[in-house]
Amino acid sequence: DSHVAVVVFDITNRESFTSTAKWIADVRAQRGNDVVIVLVGNKTDLTSSRQVTSAEIEACANEQDIMFIETSAKEGFNIKLLFRRLATALPSLENSATATSEPQVINLTVPAPQTGGGGNGSTDAQGCGC
């Protein structure tokens, strides 16, 4: 049950861009409008092999009413910006949720150290006895 869908395609592969329409439709079928979708054109480091223009990506995103960004995972270009934009978009989605929805909480607890019978019997500096 997610609130974000990151739909990534390869800008050097038109077929992968064409497939995004189905992927976005699949997300909408599962989550309706209760999801932030971002269309990500990856591999901007391969500009000489580009098959999908920035204008095409923008037009697709506007038509679908979703966010978009171009990245290069290889060079780390716009990766942090992608996640910052998602983080910024999430509070507005949360505020539009109904008051009846239950908060989702994950409780993290550290188990007490076990004594006796594990591994070789010795413990290292962090207390591992394996």
Buried (B, 14 or more C-beta within 10 A) or exposed (E): EEBBBBBBBBBBBBEBBEEBEEBBEEBBEEBEEBBBBBBBBBBBBBEEEBBBEEEBBBEBBEEBEBBBBBBBBEEEBBBEEBEEBBEEBEEEBEEEEEEEEEEEEEEEEEEEEEEEEEEEEEBEEEEEBE
